[in-house]
Amino acid sequence: MTVKGDPLMDSRISRLVELALMEDIGLGDLTSDATIGEMDIAACDILCKEDGILAGIDVAALVFRYCDLSITLAPHHIDGSPVSRGEVVATVDGNARAILRGERTALNFLQRMSGIATLTHRFVDAVSGTRAKITDTRKTVPGLRVLDKMAVRYGGGVNHRFGLDDMILIKDNHIAAAGGITEAVQRCRAHLEAGGVTAPIEVETRSLDDVREALRCAGVKRIMLDNFLPDQMREAVDLIDHRAEVEASGGITLDNVRAVAQTGVDFISVGALTHSAKALDLSLDLKRLTRSASLS
């Protein structure tokens, strides 16, 4: 699995790396500066301690480059590839102090992204052979959305809207405020037309009657089935009959996701991909230290 283009060209990622390093290093690494020579050179391995899907190796490399341009990270696996317990996923060489300054930040990004990719891959694997695609939500760590959603793609999932400006998603509160599904859709279409903006419209539904009303509204691209039971989903999918994309949402777990996929929905959104993924266990181990003439 690869992500098209160079993700590191995204300035949002550079800013995240800068902020994370400032947060962690502060005025300096007191311990490394006291125990390691200024010109000492280290060779380190990034070790995988459990099976999973790797994501964020390029981001980790960027962290180390920010710490010192002399540091090189040589990946043994690419983002999106499976890794196994005991494998070395990358080697890091360069100034020893700088490597240790960046160690925790690089691993934090790498472990979180790999955890998201790993969980996403499990969901994708669980629905294999069906038409359903696993998609994420906006339930991300504030500020980290660009990396969280990148990790979902590395795990084989697809991204839902990145932010509120990507599409119209009419949910329960919008429906209540507008006075109904039909009114909400009409207002959204008028708003888009008035602003000369083009954006897809999705409507959240909670009953088959809601589905019927959404189908009567012109311009609805996707209908979300929120917390429907599988039998209700099948009926809704038959009712929609390819007139709109169908997304299942609410209460999706690894235990029930295949049953949901088998109802014929096009997308299954899973908030847990980014709000509950367990970080993949990775570590950086010093393998060799070449000391300079003296500590400084």
C-alpha positions as CSV (number, residue, x, y, z in Angstrom):
1,M,0.0,0.0,0.0
2,T,1.4,3.4,-1.0
3,V,0.2,6.9,-0.8
4,K,0.5,8.9,-4.0
5,G,2.8,11.8,-4.0
6,D,5.4,12.9,-1.4
7,P,3.6,13.2,1.9
8,L,6.5,15.2,3.3
9,M,5.9,18.0,0.9
10,D,2.8,18.8,3.0
11,S,3.8,21.8,5.1
12,R,1.4,20.7,7.8
13,I,3.6,17.8,8.6
14,S,6.7,20.0,8.8
15,R,4.9,22.2,11.3
16,L,3.8,19.2,13.4
17,V,7.4,17.9,13.5
18,E,8.7,21.3,14.6
19,L,6.1,21.7,17.3
20,A,6.7,18.2,18.6
21,L,10.4,18.7,18.8
22,M,10.1,22.0,20.6
23,E,7.7,20.4,23.0
24,D,10.1,17.6,23.8
25,I,13.5,19.2,23.7
26,G,12.8,22.5,25.2
27,L,16.2,24.2,26.0
28,G,18.1,21.0,25.4
29,D,18.6,17.3,26.1
30,L,20.4,17.5,29.5
31,T,21.0,13.8,29.8
32,S,22.5,13.1,26.4
33,D,24.6,16.3,26.5
34,A,26.1,15.1,29.8
35,T,26.8,11.6,28.8
36,I,27.6,11.7,25.0
37,G,30.3,13.6,23.2
38,E,29.3,16.4,20.9
39,M,30.8,14.7,17.9
40,D,30.1,11.1,18.9
41,I,28.5,9.0,16.1
42,A,25.9,6.3,16.7
43,A,24.4,3.5,14.7
44,C,20.9,2.5,15.9
45,D,18.1,0.1,14.9
46,I,14.4,0.8,15.0
47,L,13.0,-2.6,16.2
48,C,9.5,-3.9,15.8
49,K,8.3,-5.7,18.9
50,E,4.9,-6.9,17.6
51,D,3.3,-7.8,14.2
52,G,1.6,-5.0,12.4
53,I,1.6,-2.6,9.5
54,L,4.3,0.1,9.2
55,A,3.3,3.7,8.8
56,G,5.2,6.9,9.4
57,I,8.7,5.9,8.5
58,D,9.1,8.9,6.3
59,V,7.8,11.1,9.1
60,A,10.3,9.6,11.5
61,A,13.1,10.3,9.0
62,L,12.0,13.9,8.8
63,V,12.2,14.2,12.6
64,F,15.8,13.1,12.6
65,R,16.7,15.4,9.7
66,Y,15.3,18.3,11.7
67,C,17.6,17.3,14.6
68,D,20.7,17.1,12.4
69,L,21.2,16.9,8.7
70,S,24.0,14.3,9.2
71,I,21.5,11.7,10.3
72,T,20.4,9.1,7.8
73,L,17.5,6.8,8.2
74,A,17.6,3.7,6.0
75,P,14.2,2.0,5.9
76,H,14.1,-1.8,5.7
77,H,10.4,-1.7,5.0
78,I,8.2,0.9,3.3
79,D,5.1,2.5,4.7
80,G,2.1,0.3,4.3
81,S,4.1,-3.0,4.5
82,P,3.6,-5.7,7.0
83,V,6.3,-6.0,9.7
84,S,6.9,-8.8,12.2
85,R,8.0,-9.0,15.8
86,G,11.8,-9.0,16.0
87,E,12.4,-7.3,12.6
88,V,14.5,-4.2,12.2
89,V,12.3,-1.8,10.3
90,A,15.0,0.9,9.8
91,T,18.6,1.8,10.7
92,V,19.6,5.3,11.9
93,D,23.1,6.6,11.7
94,G,24.6,10.0,12.6
95,N,25.4,12.3,15.4
96,A,24.6,10.4,18.6
97,R,23.2,13.4,20.6
98,A,21.0,14.4,17.7
99,I,19.6,10.9,17.3
100,L,18.6,10.7,21.0
101,R,17.1,14.2,20.8
102,G,14.8,13.0,18.1
103,E,14.2,9.4,19.3
104,R,11.0,9.9,21.3
105,T,9.4,12.2,18.9
106,A,10.2,10.0,15.9
107,L,8.9,6.9,17.7
108,N,5.8,8.7,18.9
109,F,4.8,9.5,15.3
110,L,5.8,6.1,14.0
111,Q,4.1,4.1,16.7
112,R,0.8,6.0,16.5
113,M,0.6,5.9,12.7
114,S,1.6,2.2,12.6
115,G,-1.1,1.4,15.2
116,I,-3.7,3.2,13.1
117,A,-2.6,1.4,10.0
118,T,-2.5,-1.9,11.7
119,L,-6.1,-1.6,13.1
120,T,-7.3,-0.3,9.7
121,H,-5.8,-3.3,8.0
122,R,-7.6,-5.7,10.3
123,F,-10.9,-4.1,9.4
124,V,-10.1,-4.1,5.7
125,D,-9.1,-7.8,5.9
126,A,-12.3,-8.6,7.8
127,V,-14.5,-7.3,4.9
128,S,-12.4,-8.7,2.1
129,G,-14.5,-10.2,-0.8
130,T,-17.3,-7.7,-0.2
131,R,-17.9,-4.3,-1.9
132,A,-17.5,-2.4,1.3
133,K,-14.6,0.0,1.8
134,I,-13.4,0.9,5.3
135,T,-13.3,4.7,5.9
136,D,-12.3,6.9,8.8
137,T,-14.0,9.8,10.6
138,R,-13.0,13.2,12.0
139,K,-12.5,11.6,15.4
140,T,-8.7,12.3,15.4
141,V,-6.3,13.8,17.8
142,P,-6.6,17.6,17.3
143,G,-3.7,18.8,15.1
144,L,-2.7,15.3,14.0
145,R,-5.5,14.7,11.5
146,V,-3.2,14.8,8.4
147,L,-1.1,12.0,9.9
148,D,-4.0,10.0,11.3
149,K,-5.7,9.9,7.9
150,M,-2.5,9.2,6.1
151,A,-2.0,6.1,8.3
152,V,-5.6,4.9,7.5
153,R,-4.6,5.0,3.8
154,Y,-1.4,3.0,4.5
155,G,-3.6,0.4,6.3
156,G,-5.8,0.0,3.2
157,G,-8.7,2.2,4.2
158,V,-10.1,5.3,2.4
159,N,-10.5,8.8,3.9
160,H,-13.9,10.4,4.6
161,R,-14.0,14.2,4.6
162,F,-10.9,15.8,6.0
163,G,-12.8,18.8,7.5
164,L,-16.0,20.6,7.5
165,D,-15.2,22.4,4.2
166,D,-14.9,19.2,2.2
167,M,-18.5,18.2,1.8
168,I,-22.0,18.6,3.1
169,L,-22.8,16.0,5.8
170,I,-26.3,16.6,7.2
171,K,-26.5,15.0,10.6
172,D,-29.2,14.8,13.3
173,N,-28.6,18.3,14.7
174,H,-28.7,19.9,11.3
175,I,-31.9,18.1,10.5
176,A,-33.5,19.2,13.8
177,A,-32.4,22.8,13.3
178,A,-33.7,22.9,9.7
179,G,-37.0,21.2,10.5
180,G,-36.4,18.0,8.7
181,I,-34.3,16.2,6.1
182,T,-36.0,17.8,3.1
183,E,-35.6,21.3,4.5
184,A,-32.0,20.7,5.4
185,V,-31.1,19.4,2.0
186,Q,-32.8,22.3,0.3
187,R,-31.0,24.8,2.5
188,C,-27.7,23.2,1.8
189,R,-28.2,23.1,-1.9
190,A,-29.2,26.8,-1.9
191,H,-26.2,27.6,0.2
192,L,-23.8,25.9,-2.2
193,E,-25.4,27.5,-5.3
194,A,-25.3,31.0,-3.7
195,G,-21.6,30.6,-3.0
196,G,-20.8,29.0,-6.3
197,V,-19.4,26.1,-4.4
198,T,-19.5,22.4,-5.5
199,A,-19.5,19.8,-2.8
200,P,-21.1,16.4,-2.4
201,I,-24.1,16.0,-0.1
202,E,-24.5,13.2,2.4
203,V,-27.5,12.7,4.7
204,E,-27.5,10.8,8.0
205,T,-30.6,8.6,8.4
206,R,-31.9,6.7,11.5
207,S,-34.9,4.9,10.0
208,L,-36.2,3.5,6.8
209,D,-38.6,6.5,6.6
210,D,-35.6,8.8,6.8
211,V,-34.0,6.8,3.9
212,R,-37.2,7.2,1.8
213,E,-37.2,11.0,2.5
214,A,-33.5,11.4,1.6
215,L,-34.1,9.5,-1.7
216,R,-36.8,12.0,-2.6
217,C,-34.3,14.9,-2.3
218,A,-32.4,15.9,-5.4
219,G,-28.6,16.1,-5.1
220,V,-28.0,13.6,-2.3
221,K,-24.9,11.6,-3.2
222,R,-24.6,9.4,-0.2
223,I,-26.9,8.2,2.5
224,M,-25.6,7.2,5.9
225,L,-27.3,4.4,7.8
226,D,-26.7,5.3,11.5
227,N,-26.9,2.5,14.0
228,F,-29.1,0.3,11.7
229,L,-29.3,-3.4,12.5
230,P,-28.0,-5.7,9.7
231,D,-31.5,-6.7,8.5
232,Q,-32.5,-3.0,8.4
233,M,-29.4,-2.2,6.4
234,R,-30.2,-4.9,3.8
235,E,-33.7,-3.4,3.4
236,A,-32.2,0.1,3.1
237,V,-29.6,-1.0,0.5
238,D,-32.4,-2.6,-1.5
239,L,-34.5,0.5,-1.2
240,I,-31.7,2.8,-2.3
241,D,-30.9,0.5,-5.2
242,H,-27.7,2.3,-6.3
243,R,-29.4,5.7,-6.5
244,A,-26.9,6.9,-3.9
245,E,-23.9,5.6,-2.2
246,V,-24.6,3.8,1.1
247,E,-22.5,4.3,4.2
248,A,-22.9,2.3,7.5
249,S,-21.9,4.0,10.7
250,G,-22.3,3.5,14.4
251,G,-21.2,0.7,16.7
252,I,-18.9,-1.0,14.1
253,T,-16.4,-3.4,15.6
254,L,-14.2,-6.2,14.3
255,D,-16.7,-8.7,15.5
256,N,-19.6,-7.3,13.5
257,V,-18.0,-5.5,10.5
258,R,-18.2,-8.4,8.1
259,A,-21.9,-8.9,8.8
260,V,-22.4,-5.2,8.1
261,A,-20.3,-5.4,4.9
262,Q,-22.4,-8.4,3.7
263,T,-25.5,-6.2,3.7
264,G,-24.2,-4.6,0.5
265,V,-23.2,-1.1,1.8
266,D,-20.5,0.8,-0.1
267,F,-18.7,2.3,2.9
268,I,-18.3,1.5,6.6
269,S,-17.1,4.3,8.7
270,V,-15.2,3.4,11.9
271,G,-14.2,6.1,14.4
272,A,-12.1,3.6,16.3
273,L,-9.5,3.6,13.6
274,T,-8.2,6.9,14.8
275,H,-9.6,7.4,18.3
276,S,-8.9,4.0,19.8
277,A,-6.0,2.5,17.9
278,K,-3.3,1.0,20.1
279,A,0.2,2.2,19.2
280,L,2.4,-0.4,17.6
281,D,5.3,-1.4,19.9
282,L,8.6,-0.1,18.4
283,S,11.9,0.9,20.0
284,L,15.2,2.5,19.0
285,D,18.2,0.5,20.1
286,L,21.8,1.8,20.1
287,K,24.0,-0.7,18.4
288,R,27.3,1.1,18.0
289,L,28.8,4.3,19.4
290,T,32.0,5.8,18.0
291,R,33.4,8.3,20.5
292,S,35.0,11.6,19.7
293,A,38.3,12.6,21.4
294,S,36.6,14.0,24.4
295,L,33.3,14.9,25.9
296,S,32.3,18.5,25.3
